[in-house]
């Protein structure tokens, strides 16, 4: 193939660019195997290390993933569409539906790593709930696994003085979930705020979500407010970015 | 320091965990220098490569960044708070204010790499604008640099049949920007949809945003709809994730 000189870009970068262009043009579709090291060595007349680096670039960008012994494949990105505003509409949980029912569609959803406990809130949680230091809270932790792939884990905190004797303290919160129970207790959420950040995962997070190399997490902190402005829940969610598109629809 | 065996975790990972815990506890604040390779070698009785790997873990997670010849520092994360819904309220651009004026506050904003041109829309843009193949569109491209740091670049497309003779085709779109002009043309946006993804940047994107190692980008596609549902703009934004918190506030 091409030129000895003229461009400042290293060879592996130029090979990665060519492969990326081919992926974006659809020449390699989701799940397709990319040319292997031997193919790239022959096509581009480069050393094995250069071919490997080129494939590494695409993996680092999250465009491709290596499967042991089988090669490097275009990532099959079939994201969940998470409709930030509609999914939290009162009609949804008020009718006893799970917030999750819409977006998981016909896919198989398993909720695991469930932990529900009462504890003394730490400083960060007290700030988020706007309660004094040492306030008792219920902590609900769980992971969502869709079609066998972990896609999200969540940790929510609710003030004990509101939820102490309700099903919010149980593993199964019942039809419509936590928000339906809060409504029965006279603390229906009327307003939500979601704060979104993205960053690379810690080793723990990567393991818990079975993340491929080069996959960031999306971190969402949702605060639920009752009438009068009291914070009734703070939910911290950590999402596999390769599994999600977040959508917010709103009027001008 | 500690144990020869017992845990499965590699040494560099345990050192990284200790440093991460110290950062999260505030022992090292934003902008502080972390212990160097020599310090870690002495404290943990490890080889230089192990110390380097430990610091590499924190850089890969985006918690720390290396500065040439000076060491590795806790990243100074002073994010922009981007209020997704308020910032697009009609009162904002309708009053001749820039959508940017609220979030950039008193910081110095420079808009550069500006390019405004008419072209034939490609397939992806035609799909997004919901127009036939080959439709003429105006493409507006620019980068936002805040206090000397590039934080976002954006590429928006608008149908030529709407904007052809307006200031939308000029570098300076005038008070209130593109949306104010669309309103004057009878195509005021009444509804917006924002779709959010996160992924690692390509080499080009990393360069354009001066991204530190281990920093994902957030990708936002905003679609603006006029009364009757016609799409009047599609804007693709690429954000430095370390510079942003996205916030969406809405009622249940």
Interface residues (C-beta under 8 A of the other chain):
Chain A: X13 X16 X20 X57 X60 X61 X62 X79 X84 X85 X88 X89 X90 X179 X188 X189 X190 X191 X192 X193 X194 X195 X196 X197 X198 X199 X200 X201 X202 X203 X214 X215 X216 X217 X218 X241 X242 X244 X245 X246 X247 X248 X249 X250 X251 X252
Chain B: X13 X16 X20 X57 X60 X61 X62 X79 X84 X85 X88 X89 X90 X179 X188 X189 X190 X191 X192 X193 X194 X195 X196 X197 X198 X199 X200 X201 X202 X203 X214 X215 X216 X217 X218 X241 X242 X244 X245 X246 X247 X248 X249 X250 X251 X252
